[in-house]
Amino acid sequence: MTDDVQISLADGVQTIRLNRAAKKNALTAAMYATMTDAIEQGDANPAVAAHVILGSGGVFSSGNDINDFLATAHGVSVPTHVLRFIRLLPRIAKPVIAGVDGPAVGIGTTLLFHCDLVYATPSAVFATPFLDLGLVPEAASSLLMPARMGYARAFEMLALGAPFPASRMVEAGLINAIVPASDLDAKVMEAAVALAAKPPEALKAARRLMRGDPSEIIKRTDAEAVTFAERLASPEAREAFQAFLEKRPPDFSKLKTSG
Ligand code: COA
């Protein structure tokens, strides 16, 4: 458990609020664990009909904590807590509604492709700069982003690392609506409470039909994790992580390449 994620329950809606604004809601091991436990417990709790995910302090999330990435860069696998969260995403049984204000980076964006409804503010910015960090896409984003946004837009985000403003994410089909920051929480809650009032078994069945068989998504998640782990340990990734923490541009020119 960590205070960096706050969990609350009201009107049949479990809210998961990221609460580490000083570090732009970068996700630590404890935060992944708290989020994963909350979703698993909420799915098993008849008092919970829907999950809501929100940021705080004008930020949704800056993605995985880069200090954690650096600490595990010598390892040979993706850290267990990250993998547990990522493998849960396609298996979540109840609807997930997200509200995005400010930056949503890395998994801050890729987790949204597992949500059922996403609302954002005019200052929301979505970015998946995996390549710039020497990494590869995760959370089945290599499958879900091309499928949802079309290959051209997905490649622009995943390979070029181009940040997309909220307006482009509406066009891309990820976001349901852009609302003023002062209305975001209320809009998200309104949708979640409306879903919570639906006949639960019909909702579950409709959602299962619309989302289809998750096995292909889970398979992709696992395949990505193998390459992601190799990349985490690479000199390119280590240089990118160090550069971010030292607030300088990365210099890949001195790294040995295989030709
Ligand atoms: N991991 C660890 N620390 C992070 C972080 C991350 N993912 N994102 C932000 N922080 C920290 C910064 O190091 C800084 O810490 P400091 O105050 O001790 O120096 C603090 O949060 C504020 O970040 P800063 O970069 O100064 O804020 P900003 O408003 O200028 O930029 C972002 C916000 C989100 C655009 C920028 O922080 C960013 O790009 N973060 C990294 C995103 C990323 O690459 N994530 C991994 C994706 S796989």
Residues whose N, C-alpha, C, O or C-beta is under 5 A from the ligand:
A	BS01	COA	A22 K23 K24 A26 S62 G63 N64 D65 I66 N67 P103 V105 G106
